[in-house]
């Protein structure tokens, strides 16, 4: 069993140990590869921001999970567009933050860390982004086996007809209307 009492969430740093994250399935290898090869560089050059769950008592700090966020937009059909003002009918695309990556080490999966990262993400966007920049939605291109995880938190599959045929169905969460479940 792992002592999880020392795990904190913070921005990725150059000395973080990115090699020990184990996700348990071969289809998650791109998540580990991104963390090892691109996450810090993308973070440093303002392409995407990565926040890591780390145990800082270990040297170098060991990463147990992470979430990567970036700017995005979402194209919505009539049924999903915001209804608070009639002016939204003029727009097809709406501002969003995208969860580009979310991963939890296999030893911590099922313990609520993924949901905690989503809760933090929504709070962070509402406190640090929405007061300064228009941003209505949180979006994710979910892996098929993660769709249910996101649905439990209030995300909606954008194109329900393609839900099971697309490798990464797009899902969205209305930040204005909802709080993460």
N, C-alpha and C positions, 0 to 999 in steps of 0.2 A: 504494500500500500504506500502511496505517496503522501508526504506531508505537504498539504496545499496551503498551509497557513502563511507562507512567505511570498505568495504570488501576488504581484501587482501589475497594473496596466500602465504602460507609458509608451512614448514614441520609440521606434527602433533606433539603436545606436550602433556605431561601427564596430564596437567590440563585443556585440552580442553573439552568443554561440548559436548559429543557425543550423548546425548539422545534426543535432540530436532529436529534432522534432520527428516523431513517427506517427503517421496518420492511419496505418493499418491496412489500407487497400491500395493496390497498384494504380487504380484510376485517380487517386489523389496525388500521385507523383508530381504533376504540374504545380500543385500548391506548394509542395516542399521545394521544388526547383526554383520557383519564383522567389521564395523567401531566401534561399541560399544565394541566388545569382543576381536578382534584380531589386529586391525590396528596398534595401538601403539606398541604392543609387536613384531609384525613382523617388524615394522620400527626399533625398538631398537636393534633387533638381526639380522639385515641385511638380512632378508628374502625377504621383499618387502618394498619399500619406499612410504609413503603416504603423499600427499600434500593436505592441506585443504584450502578452502575458508572460512575465518573467519571474524567476526566483533570483533576486539580486544577492542572496547569500552565497550563491555559487559564483565562482570566478573562472572563466567569464560567465556572466549571467546567462542562464539556460532559458530558452524560449519554450513555453508550453502551449502556445496558441497565438493567433494573430488575426487582425482584421485590417484590410487595406481599403481606403476610401479615395474616390476621385470625383470630379465634377462630371455631370452627364445631363441628359435630357431624356424625356420619354414622349413618344408619340401616342396619343390616346384617342380612342374612338369616342363618339358622342356619349355613350353610356357611362364612360369613366371620367369624363372631363369635370373639372370643378364647376359647381352650379351656383356659387355665391354671387356671381355677377354675370350678366348677359354678355359681357365683353369677351369672356373666355371662348365663346364660339368662334371667334376670329382666329384662334391659334390651334395649331395641330400639335406643336411641341411645347412641353412644360419643363421648367428647371427641376433638376434632381441631383441628388448625391448617389453615387453608385457604390455598392459594396463590390469591389473588384475581386476580393479574396476574403474568405473566412475559413479558418482551420483550427482545430483543437487536437492536441496530442491524443493518441488512442487510449492512453492511460487515464485521461480526464474526460473522455467522451461519455455522454450520458449523465454527467454530474451537474449540468446546468450552465457550464461556462459559455457555450455558444449563445444561449439566451441572454446571459449577462452581457456579452459583447454587443448583442443587438440592442439591449436596453441602454447601454452606455452610448452607443452610436446615435440612437434617436435623441437622447438627452443632449449629447454634444452638438448635434445639428441644430436642435431647437435653441440652445443657449449661445452657441458660438457662430452660427452661420445665418439662421433665419432672421435674427434681428438686424442684420447688416446687408444681406443679399437675398433676393427672391429665390426661394427654394421650397417647392411644394411636396416633392416626392422623394422617397428612398427606393432605389431599384436594385435588382440583382439578377444576373443571368445564372439561375440556380442549376446545379447538377440535378439530374432527374431524381436521384435518391435523397435529395435535400428539399424537394418541393414541400413535403409534408411538414418538415421542420419550420420552414418559413410561413406556411399557411397557419400553423398553430400560433404564430406571433402576429397574425393579421395581414400578411401579404396576400395579394391576389394575383393569380396567373393572368397575364395580359391577354393572351389568345388561347382561350380554353380549348379550342379545337385542336391546337397543335401541342397541347400540354405533354402528351406522351410520345410525340413523334420528334420533337426537337431535342437535341442533346442537352441544351442549356435553355430551358424556357425562361422568358423574361417575366419577372414578378415585380409588383410595385406595392408600396405602402404609402398611404396619404398622410403625411406628417401633420397637416393642418387638422384633419378630422379625427385622427386616432392616436392612441398610445399603444405601445407594444404590450401584448397580452402577457 
